[in-house]
């Protein structure tokens, strides 16, 4: 393949790696990856992620690692809702878009 496809971003792999690194268990998150769409002269791929019962500090480290490691990745939506368990537990909705 050409250089464009070899560097293709893989949401699944990236999220797997980072959730393991930050000890976010698979039972606590869901990831839905949408098909890529053209955006001007680029392509964009969006994924939505829902994380249950995460504290803000861990969420911030997770997001920071992701957005620093992949500069073409943008966090378009970040929704926080207080979880009913524990005082620093949040349910989080993320919309992430990767431009390439």
KAQUI-V818813 format. One record per residue. N is the residue number from 1. SS is DSSP state (~ for helix, > for strand, _ for the rest). PHI is phi in degrees with one decimal (999 if undefined). PSI is psi in radians with two decimals (999 if undefined). Layout:
BEGIN
n: (N/N)
ss: (SS/SS)
phi: (PHI/PHI)
psi: (PSI/PSI)
END
This chain:
BEGIN
n: (1/2/3/4/5/6/7/8/9/10/11/12/13/14/15/16/17/18/19/20/21/22/23/24/25/26/27/28/29/30/31/32/33/34/35/36/37/38/39/40/41/42/43/44/45/46/47/48/49/50/51/52/53/54/55/56/57/58/59/60/61/62/63/64/65/66/67/68/69/70/71/72/73/74/75/76/77/78/79/80/81/82/83/84/85/86/87/88/89/90/91/92/93/94/95/96/97/98/99/100)
ss: (_/_/~/~/~/~/_/_/_/_/~/~/~/~/~/~/~/~/~/~/~/_/_/_/_/~/~/~/>/>/>/>/>/_/_/_/>/>/>/_/_/>/>/>/>/>/>/>/>/>/>/>/>/>/_/~/~/~/~/~/~/~/~/~/~/~/~/~/~/_/_/_/>/>/>/>/>/>/>/>/>/>/_/_/_/_/_/_/_/>/>/>/>/>/>/>/>/>/>/_)
phi: (999/-79.7/-63.1/-65.8/-83.5/-66.1/-90.1/-61.9/-71.6/-119.7/-53.6/-56.7/-64.9/-63.6/-65.5/-55.4/-60.9/-73.6/-67.3/-67.1/-58.0/-97.6/54.0/-102.1/-68.4/-55.4/-69.1/-100.5/-140.6/-127.0/-129.9/-119.9/-100.9/-94.9/-64.5/-69.1/-131.7/-73.2/-130.1/62.4/-92.0/-116.0/-114.8/-134.2/-126.9/-114.7/-134.2/-108.3/-133.0/-121.3/-118.4/-100.3/53.2/-122.3/-86.4/-61.5/-62.2/-65.9/-59.4/-63.5/-66.8/-60.5/-63.8/-61.2/-63.0/-67.9/-75.7/-78.0/-71.4/-130.0/-60.8/-85.6/-94.9/-119.4/-91.7/-85.6/-134.7/-135.5/-113.1/-120.3/-134.9/-61.6/-79.9/-80.1/-106.2/70.5/-88.4/-118.4/-115.1/-129.7/-99.7/-122.9/-113.6/-121.2/-118.8/-116.9/-127.1/-108.5/-104.3/-149.9)
psi: (2.87/3.04/-0.44/-0.68/-0.51/-0.55/0.32/2.33/2.39/1.75/-0.81/-0.85/-0.78/-0.81/-0.72/-0.87/-0.83/-0.63/-0.59/-0.79/-0.74/0.21/0.88/1.86/2.59/-0.49/-0.27/-0.06/2.70/2.55/2.21/2.03/2.21/2.77/2.66/2.64/2.61/2.40/1.69/-2.22/0.12/3.08/2.71/2.47/2.32/2.51/2.52/2.47/2.38/2.20/2.28/2.39/1.14/2.54/2.75/-0.68/-0.80/-0.72/-0.77/-0.72/-0.73/-0.88/-0.75/-0.77/-0.72/-0.82/-0.44/-0.71/-0.51/1.51/-0.38/0.04/2.28/2.42/1.87/-0.64/2.36/1.91/2.32/2.35/2.31/2.23/2.75/-0.14/2.22/2.77/-0.35/0.81/2.26/2.57/2.28/2.35/2.20/2.45/2.09/2.35/2.30/2.20/2.35/999)
END
